[in-house]
Amino acid sequence: TPTALRRGRGATRALSAPEASWAAAGVSVGTAAYVAHHYDNVITDQLSYIDKIVTKLQSVHSQSLWTLTLYVAQTRLDYLASLAYPRDSLPMLARFDARVLQLVSSAFGAAGPSVVADGLALVRLRLPVRLKGGGVRSRTDVAFAAFVGSMCAVVPTMLDRSAGSRIVPGFMPQLEPRLGAG
């Protein structure tokens, strides 16, 4: 059974909450308490990593800090944000967004606090570069789209599907009654 663990000769024992929970590819599965604890550890590790890099390299020039923020720091949780349920990852991503804004403020020097506090400047800062923004995307703002995007990539591979004249087997064909034919 899902809440029991088979032992030798068919004996079972109930699993405690930590045993009934696990992380796969960094994504936490299990009780709400376990998931929250796991993601708290993930964000603590990520923020520590970012702080270590920034501490070592920010004294070179504020432009170095901007480059680190834009291309290294803010991308640290993208993969996890695309796989974790948004309801579970949003608290972690909010902490991450706050730290990224602190880095941006530091990179802008004396003007940093004013830029981050100005609502219009912050909106412009959060726009993608292709829309003439700063490219500092809020991970909480894109969490739902990232998750749906990963689902759109995975769901078609779950079902058997045709590719020209051959059938490519899916890895979860038992979902066909729910999802329809592939």
C-alpha positions in Angstrom: 0.0 0.0 0.0 1.2 3.6 -0.5 1.4 4.2 3.3 3.0 0.9 4.1 6.4 -0.6 3.4 6.6 -4.3 2.6 9.0 -6.3 4.7 10.0 -9.9 4.3 7.2 -12.5 4.2 4.5 -10.0 3.5 4.7 -8.1 6.8 4.1 -4.3 6.5 4.8 -1.4 8.7 3.3 2.1 8.5 5.5 4.8 7.1 6.1 7.9 9.0 5.7 11.2 7.1 9.4 11.7 6.3 9.6 8.2 4.9 6.5 8.7 2.8 8.1 11.8 1.2 11.0 12.2 -1.2 12.6 14.5 -3.7 13.0 13.6 -7.4 15.1 15.8 -9.7 15.0 18.4 -6.9 11.2 18.4 -6.9 9.7 17.5 -3.5 6.8 15.0 -3.3 5.0 14.1 -0.1 3.4 15.8 2.9 2.9 19.6 3.0 5.4 19.8 5.9 8.0 17.8 4.1 7.6 19.8 0.9 7.9 23.2 2.7 10.9 21.9 4.7 12.6 20.7 1.5 12.1 23.9 -0.4 13.2 25.9 2.6 16.5 24.0 2.4 16.7 24.5 -1.3 16.3 28.3 -1.1 18.7 28.5 1.8 21.4 26.7 -0.2 20.7 28.8 -3.3 20.9 32.1 -1.4 24.1 31.0 0.3 25.6 30.1 -3.1 24.6 33.5 -4.6 25.9 35.3 -1.5 29.2 33.5 -1.8 29.7 34.5 -5.5 28.6 38.0 -4.9 30.9 38.5 -1.9 33.9 37.3 -3.9 33.2 39.3 -7.1 31.1 42.4 -6.4 34.1 44.5 -5.2 35.5 44.4 -8.8 32.9 46.7 -10.2 29.1 47.2 -9.9 28.8 46.2 -13.6 30.2 42.8 -12.6 27.5 42.5 -10.0 24.8 43.4 -12.5 26.2 40.8 -14.9 26.3 38.2 -12.1 22.7 39.0 -11.1 21.3 38.9 -14.6 23.0 35.8 -16.0 24.0 33.7 -12.9 22.0 34.5 -9.8 18.5 35.0 -11.2 18.5 31.8 -13.3 19.4 29.5 -10.3 15.8 28.3 -9.7 14.4 28.3 -13.3 14.5 24.5 -13.6 12.9 23.9 -10.3 10.2 26.5 -10.9 9.2 24.7 -14.1 8.8 21.4 -12.3 7.5 22.2 -8.9 3.8 22.9 -8.3 3.5 26.6 -8.0 1.5 26.4 -4.8 4.6 24.7 -3.2 7.3 26.8 -4.8 5.8 30.3 -4.6 7.1 31.0 -1.0 10.6 29.9 -2.0 10.5 32.0 -5.2 9.3 35.1 -3.3 12.4 34.9 -1.0 14.5 34.4 -4.1 13.0 37.4 -5.9 13.6 39.6 -2.8 17.3 38.6 -2.8 17.7 39.3 -6.5 16.2 42.8 -6.0 18.7 43.4 -3.3 21.5 42.5 -5.7 20.0 44.8 -8.4 19.8 47.6 -5.8 23.5 47.1 -4.9 24.5 46.9 -8.6 22.9 50.3 -9.2 25.0 51.9 -6.5 23.6 54.9 -4.7 20.6 55.0 -7.1 19.7 51.4 -6.4 17.2 51.9 -3.5 15.4 54.6 -5.5 15.1 52.5 -8.6 13.8 49.5 -6.7 11.3 51.6 -4.7 9.9 53.4 -7.8 7.0 51.3 -9.0 7.3 52.4 -12.6 11.0 51.7 -12.7 10.5 48.3 -11.1 7.9 47.4 -13.8 10.4 48.4 -16.5 13.2 46.5 -14.7 11.1 43.4 -14.7 10.3 43.5 -18.4 12.2 41.2 -20.7 15.2 42.8 -22.5 13.5 42.2 -25.8 10.8 44.7 -24.6 13.4 47.2 -23.6 13.3 46.2 -19.9 16.0 45.3 -17.5 15.5 41.5 -17.9 15.1 41.0 -14.1 12.1 38.7 -14.3 10.2 37.8 -11.1 10.2 34.1 -10.6 6.9 34.3 -8.7 5.4 36.0 -11.8 6.5 33.3 -14.2 6.1 30.3 -12.0 2.7 29.3 -13.3 3.7 29.8 -17.0 6.9 27.8 -16.4 5.0 24.9 -14.8 2.4 24.8 -17.6 5.1 25.0 -20.2 6.9 22.0 -18.7 3.6 20.1 -18.6 2.9 20.9 -22.2 6.3 19.4 -23.1 5.8 16.3 -21.0 2.1 15.3 -21.4 2.4 14.4 -25.1 5.2 12.0 -24.3 3.0 10.1 -21.8 0.7 8.6 -24.4 1.4 6.4 -27.4 1.5 8.6 -30.5 2.1 8.2 -34.2 5.2 9.5 -35.9 4.7 9.1 -39.6 4.0 5.4 -40.2 5.1 4.1 -36.8 3.7 4.3 -33.2 6.0 5.8 -30.6 5.2 4.3 -27.2 4.4 6.7 -24.4 5.7 6.1 -20.9 2.3 6.3 -19.2 -0.3 4.9 -21.7 -2.7 4.2 -18.8 -3.6 7.9 -18.8 -5.2 7.6 -22.2 -8.8 7.4 -20.8 -8.2 10.7 -19.0 -6.2 12.6 -21.6 -7.5 11.1 -24.8 -5.6 9.4 -27.6 -2.1 10.6 -28.4 
